[in-house]
Amino acid sequence: MGEIAVPPESSAFVQFRSKGRLTGFSGCNWLFAEYQADDMGQIFVGPVAATRQACAESVMERERALAAALENARSYHRRKTELALFDAEAKPVLEMRQTDWD
């Protein structure tokens, strides 16, 4: 996420579900949002809502960065199991890798 790396042992994930619903887990709180994406590579997510559990500051910092990256995304590129989100200036804000097929 930008300059913040997510450690491999983190349980953070994002799921883009049907009907424009996004759910995820930041490693501390559950995240929820609506999204719109088209076949031309445009995407809009947000606003991102979260449950309110307090965790270690480093985890909370990653959570804030994840929510901001999702909300700032304006385009995407998917290649096999990799998904990259870009802001309005085409700068990468989030890179994700699919780890399951459900």
N, CA, C and O of each residue as an XYZ file, in Angstrom:
408
protein
N       0.851     -1.162      0.000
C       0.000      0.000      0.000
C       0.893      1.220      0.000
O       1.410      1.618      1.044
N       1.074      1.801     -1.134
C       1.959      2.956     -1.188
C       3.320      2.586     -0.636
O       3.997      1.708     -1.170
N       3.719      3.250      0.424
C       5.020      2.995      1.044
C       4.938      1.988      2.188
O       5.964      1.635      2.769
N       3.739      1.522      2.521
C       3.569      0.630      3.664
C       3.441     -0.809      3.183
O       2.507     -1.149      2.456
N       4.380     -1.645      3.589
C       4.325     -3.065      3.242
C       3.480     -3.800      4.274
O       3.528     -3.492      5.465
N       2.729     -4.746      3.820
C       1.928     -5.575      4.717
C       2.725     -6.840      4.996
O       3.077     -7.558      4.060
N       3.019     -7.132      6.261
C       3.812     -8.320      6.571
C       3.114     -9.597      6.115
O       1.886     -9.666      6.144
N       3.869    -10.603      5.698
C       3.271    -11.852      5.224
C       2.386    -12.530      6.261
O       1.435    -13.223      5.897
N       2.680    -12.344      7.546
C       1.880    -12.992      8.581
C       0.571    -12.251      8.873
O      -0.233    -12.708      9.685
N       0.360    -11.123      8.219
C      -0.871    -10.358      8.424
C      -2.072    -11.132      7.885
O      -1.971    -11.860      6.897
N      -3.183    -10.961      8.542
C      -4.410    -11.614      8.085
C      -5.281    -10.658      7.275
O      -6.464    -10.933      7.072
N      -4.725     -9.548      6.813
C      -5.487     -8.559      6.056
C      -5.898     -9.118      4.697
O      -5.135     -9.828      4.042
N      -7.127     -8.779      4.288
C      -7.600     -9.159      2.968
C      -8.739     -8.244      2.533
O      -9.355     -7.560      3.350
N      -9.005     -8.246      1.239
C     -10.116     -7.506      0.648
C     -10.820     -8.443     -0.304
O     -10.175     -9.175     -1.055
N     -12.147     -8.423     -0.278
C     -12.940     -9.207     -1.224
C     -13.878     -8.267     -1.979
O     -14.666     -7.539     -1.375
N     -13.781     -8.293     -3.300
C     -14.711     -7.569     -4.145
C     -15.843     -8.535     -4.459
O     -15.692     -9.431     -5.290
N     -16.958     -8.352     -3.802
C     -18.084     -9.275     -3.926
C     -19.057     -8.809     -5.004
O     -18.913     -7.724     -5.569
N     -20.038     -9.642     -5.272
C     -21.049     -9.307     -6.265
C     -21.902     -8.134     -5.782
O     -21.894     -7.774     -4.605
N     -22.622     -7.562     -6.712
C     -23.534     -6.442     -6.435
C     -22.825     -5.230     -5.852
O     -23.425     -4.454     -5.108
N     -21.548     -5.064     -6.187
C     -20.813     -3.879     -5.781
C     -20.500     -3.782     -4.303
O     -20.371     -2.680     -3.768
N     -20.377     -4.902     -3.646
C     -20.069     -4.908     -2.212
C     -18.615     -5.317     -1.992
O     -18.134     -6.295     -2.564
N     -17.938     -4.554     -1.160
C     -16.564     -4.856     -0.790
C     -16.548     -5.162      0.703
O     -17.139     -4.431      1.498
N     -15.883     -6.220      1.074
C     -15.652     -6.528      2.477
C     -14.164     -6.812      2.646
O     -13.466     -7.139      1.686
N     -13.706     -6.685      3.849
C     -12.302     -6.966      4.090
C     -11.992     -6.980      5.563
O     -12.843     -6.689      6.404
N     -10.765     -7.322      5.858
C     -10.267     -7.336      7.223
C      -8.907     -6.676      7.205
O      -8.056     -7.043      6.394
N      -8.683     -5.716      8.075
C      -7.440     -4.943      8.070
C      -6.341     -5.563      8.922
O      -5.218     -5.059      8.958
N      -6.662     -6.653      9.604
C      -5.748     -7.190     10.593
C      -6.199     -6.795     11.989
O      -5.674     -7.285     12.988
N      -7.187     -5.897     12.043
C      -7.757     -5.441     13.309
C      -9.279     -5.323     13.200
O     -10.008     -5.894     14.011
N      -9.746     -4.596     12.217
C     -11.170     -4.331     12.050
C     -11.696     -4.846     10.719
O     -10.949     -5.001      9.753
N     -12.996     -5.109     10.691
C     -13.677     -5.477      9.452
C     -13.974     -4.206      8.676
O     -14.365     -3.193      9.254
N     -13.787     -4.266      7.362
C     -14.028     -3.129      6.480
C     -15.213     -3.421      5.573
O     -15.450     -4.566      5.189
N     -15.952     -2.374      5.238
C     -17.126     -2.494      4.377
C     -17.190     -1.280      3.460
O     -16.884     -0.163      3.880
N     -17.583     -1.494      2.219
C     -17.772     -0.384      1.289
C     -18.567     -0.878      0.096
O     -18.763     -2.078     -0.094
N     -19.013      0.063     -0.691
C     -19.582     -0.249     -1.989
C     -18.549      0.144     -3.035
O     -17.735      1.040     -2.809
N     -18.586     -0.525     -4.169
C     -17.660     -0.167     -5.243
C     -18.365     -0.285     -6.589
O     -19.365     -0.989     -6.738
N     -17.811      0.425     -7.556
C     -18.238      0.328     -8.948
C     -16.984      0.141     -9.785
O     -15.996      0.853     -9.603
N     -17.025     -0.806    -10.692
C     -15.894     -1.050    -11.587
C     -16.450     -1.347    -12.970
O     -17.532     -1.918    -13.108
N     -15.703     -0.954    -13.991
C     -16.151     -1.253    -15.351
C     -15.067     -2.010    -16.109
O     -13.952     -2.185    -15.618
N     -15.410     -2.449    -17.298
C     -14.479     -3.228    -18.120
C     -13.355     -2.384    -18.722
O     -12.421     -2.925    -19.311
N     -13.442     -1.075    -18.578
C     -12.418     -0.177    -19.113
C     -11.321      0.114    -18.084
O     -10.404      0.889    -18.355
N     -11.416     -0.504    -16.911
C     -10.380     -0.332    -15.905
C     -10.629      0.792    -14.924
O      -9.721      1.172    -14.184
N     -11.830      1.330    -14.898
C     -12.148      2.376    -13.931
C     -12.799      1.745    -12.705
O     -13.543      0.770    -12.811
N     -12.501      2.323    -11.531
C     -13.071      1.817    -10.287
C     -13.296      2.978     -9.329
O     -12.542      3.951     -9.320
N     -14.337      2.859     -8.531
C     -14.605      3.810     -7.463
C     -15.026      3.017     -6.235
O     -15.938      2.194     -6.310
N     -14.369      3.256     -5.108
C     -14.653      2.557     -3.857
C     -14.938      3.594     -2.784
O     -14.227      4.591     -2.658
N     -15.980      3.345     -2.020
C     -16.115      4.185     -0.841
C     -17.473      4.762     -0.606
O     -18.388      4.646     -1.421
N     -17.573      5.384      0.527
C     -16.557      5.466      1.576
C     -16.388      4.128      2.298
O     -17.306      3.308      2.339
N     -15.204      3.925      2.863
C     -14.915      2.694      3.582
C     -15.310      2.883      5.047
O     -14.885      3.838      5.697
N     -16.122      1.967      5.552
C     -16.505      1.957      6.967
C     -15.797      0.789      7.644
O     -15.416     -0.182      6.991
N     -15.626      0.896      8.948
C     -14.924     -0.160      9.682
C     -15.533     -0.334     11.062
O     -16.143      0.580     11.618
N     -15.349     -1.537     11.599
C     -15.695     -1.742     12.993
C     -14.718     -0.920     13.832
O     -13.786     -0.339     13.276
N     -14.900     -0.855     15.135
C     -14.149      0.103     15.947
C     -13.238     -0.509     17.004
O     -13.103      0.055     18.090
N     -12.624     -1.623     16.724
C     -11.713     -2.223     17.700
C     -10.366     -1.504     17.653
O      -9.863     -1.197     16.572
N      -9.796     -1.240     18.795
C      -8.472     -0.618     18.870
C      -7.407     -1.714     18.881
O      -7.563     -2.745     19.536
N      -6.328     -1.474     18.148
C      -5.224     -2.437     18.064
C      -3.906     -1.678     18.157
O      -3.888     -0.466     18.372
N      -2.821     -2.392     17.995
C      -1.495     -1.767     18.014
C      -1.430     -0.661     16.971
O      -2.034     -0.767     15.903
N      -0.705      0.385     17.280
C      -0.635      1.547     16.382
C      -0.150      1.166     14.988
O      -0.647      1.714     14.004
N       0.801      0.250     14.873
C       1.294     -0.144     13.550
C       0.184     -0.791     12.727
O       0.113     -0.583     11.516
N      -0.670     -1.561     13.363
C      -1.789     -2.198     12.670
C      -2.825     -1.153     12.287
O      -3.383     -1.203     11.190
N      -3.086     -0.206     13.185
C      -4.052      0.857     12.901
C      -3.552      1.738     11.748
O      -4.346      2.207     10.933
N      -2.245      1.957     11.683
C      -1.668      2.740     10.591
C      -1.889      2.032      9.251
O      -2.251      2.670      8.262
N      -1.669      0.714      9.221
C      -1.921     -0.049      7.993
C      -3.398     -0.015      7.628
O      -3.744      0.068      6.449
N      -4.273     -0.078      8.629
C      -5.705     -0.019      8.372
C      -6.098      1.309      7.728
O      -6.847      1.333      6.751
N      -5.596      2.400      8.270
C      -5.886      3.719      7.690
C      -5.354      3.816      6.261
O      -6.017      4.370      5.384
N      -4.161      3.277      6.032
C      -3.573      3.307      4.694
C      -4.389      2.463      3.716
O      -4.574      2.858      2.565
N      -4.873      1.316      4.160
C      -5.685      0.455      3.305
C      -6.991      1.151      2.927
O      -7.370      1.160      1.756
N      -7.676      1.729      3.904
C      -8.934      2.431      3.625
C      -8.698      3.605      2.677
O      -9.478      3.816      1.748
N      -7.635      4.364      2.901
C      -7.328      5.502      2.039
C      -6.998      5.050      0.623
O      -7.445      5.665     -0.345
N      -6.222      3.983      0.496
C      -5.864      3.469     -0.834
C      -7.118      3.047     -1.594
O      -7.267      3.362     -2.775
N      -8.012      2.341     -0.924
C      -9.249      1.914     -1.577
C     -10.084      3.123     -2.006
O     -10.591      3.161     -3.126
N     -10.225      4.101     -1.124
C     -11.040      5.281     -1.439
C     -10.423      6.145     -2.524
O     -11.145      6.823     -3.255
N      -9.097      6.135     -2.645
C      -8.419      6.958     -3.650
C      -8.284      6.269     -5.003
O      -7.868      6.900     -5.975
N      -8.627      4.999     -5.079
C      -8.488      4.250     -6.335
C      -9.446      4.803     -7.390
O     -10.620      5.055     -7.118
N      -8.919      4.982     -8.592
C      -9.735      5.445     -9.713
C      -9.606      4.538    -10.936
O     -10.429      4.590    -11.850
N      -8.565      3.709    -10.941
C      -8.420      2.748    -12.035
C      -7.741      1.495    -11.490
O      -7.146      1.492    -10.413
N      -7.857      0.430    -12.284
C      -7.267     -0.836    -11.856
C      -6.707     -1.579    -13.054
O      -7.065     -1.326    -14.204
N      -5.818     -2.504    -12.740
C      -5.274     -3.415    -13.745
C      -5.160     -4.782    -13.090
O      -4.547     -4.934    -12.033
N      -5.761     -5.773    -13.737
C      -5.688     -7.134    -13.212
C      -4.896     -7.994    -14.182
O      -5.112     -7.957    -15.393
N      -3.973     -8.771    -13.624
C      -3.199     -9.728    -14.402
C      -3.144    -11.026    -13.624
O      -2.479    -11.122    -12.592
N      -3.848    -12.017    -14.128
C      -3.959    -13.318    -13.462
C      -4.428    -13.125    -12.032
O      -5.567    -12.711    -11.816
N      -3.583    -13.412    -11.050
C      -4.004    -13.309     -9.656
C      -3.566    -11.999     -8.999
O      -3.687    -11.854     -7.782
N      -3.066    -11.056     -9.774
C      -2.608     -9.781     -9.224
C      -3.554     -8.661     -9.620
O      -4.011     -8.595    -10.761
N      -3.843     -7.781     -8.668
C      -4.700     -6.629     -8.898
C      -3.977     -5.396     -8.392
O      -3.557     -5.353     -7.236
N      -3.829     -4.401     -9.241
C      -3.217     -3.136     -8.850
C      -4.247     -2.031     -8.988
O      -4.963     -1.953     -9.986
N      -4.313     -1.174     -7.970
C      -5.196     -0.017     -7.991
C      -4.351      1.237     -8.112
O      -3.269      1.331     -7.531
N      -4.861      2.214     -8.882
C      -4.143      3.456     -9.160
C      -5.015      4.648     -8.813
O      -6.240      4.576     -8.919
N      -4.388      5.750     -8.398
C      -5.149      6.951     -8.075
C      -5.460      7.745     -9.343
O      -5.187      7.276    -10.448
N      -6.022      8.931     -9.193
C      -6.434      9.748    -10.332
C      -5.258     10.188    -11.198
O      -5.445     10.540    -12.362
N      -4.055     10.170    -10.643
C      -2.850     10.545    -11.397
C      -2.117      9.319    -11.935
O      -0.978      9.424    -12.388
N      -2.768      8.157    -11.886
C      -2.232      6.881    -12.364
C      -1.038      6.397    -11.552
O      -0.218      5.627    -12.052
N      -0.934      6.846    -10.299
C       0.107      6.356     -9.401
C      -0.445      5.150     -8.637
O      -1.587      5.185     -8.181
N       0.344      4.091     -8.491
C      -0.141      2.908     -7.770
C      -0.404      3.235     -6.298
O       0.413      3.872     -5.634
N      -1.562      2.785     -5.803
C      -1.895      2.998     -4.394
C      -2.046      1.688     -3.635
O      -1.962      1.665     -2.407
N      -2.269      0.595     -4.366
C      -2.461     -0.683     -3.690
C      -2.218     -1.820     -4.671
O      -2.727     -1.807     -5.792
N      -1.440     -2.798     -4.243
C      -1.220     -4.008     -5.027
C      -1.655     -5.188     -4.187
O      -1.265     -5.317     -3.027
N      -2.472     -6.053     -4.785
C      -3.001     -7.209     -4.061
C      -2.786     -8.466     -4.877
O      -2.626     -8.420     -6.097
N      -2.784     -9.584     -4.182
C      -2.638    -10.867     -4.835
C      -3.760    -11.784     -4.356
O      -3.996    -11.910     -3.154
N      -4.437    -12.409     -5.280
C      -5.497    -13.353     -4.943
C      -4.875    -14.604     -4.358
O      -3.925    -15.160     -4.909
N      -5.425    -15.041     -3.231
C      -4.865    -16.217     -2.563
C      -5.850    -17.372     -2.494
O      -5.500    -18.460     -2.038
N      -7.069    -17.145     -2.940
C      -8.066    -18.211     -2.976
C      -9.025    -17.949     -4.134
O      -8.925    -16.925     -4.810
N      -9.931    -18.855     -4.354
C     -10.842    -18.734     -5.480
C     -12.302    -18.773     -5.049
O     -13.158    -19.190     -5.829
N     -12.609    -18.344     -3.814
C     -14.005    -18.396     -3.391
C     -14.766    -17.140     -3.616
O     -15.953    -17.071     -3.296
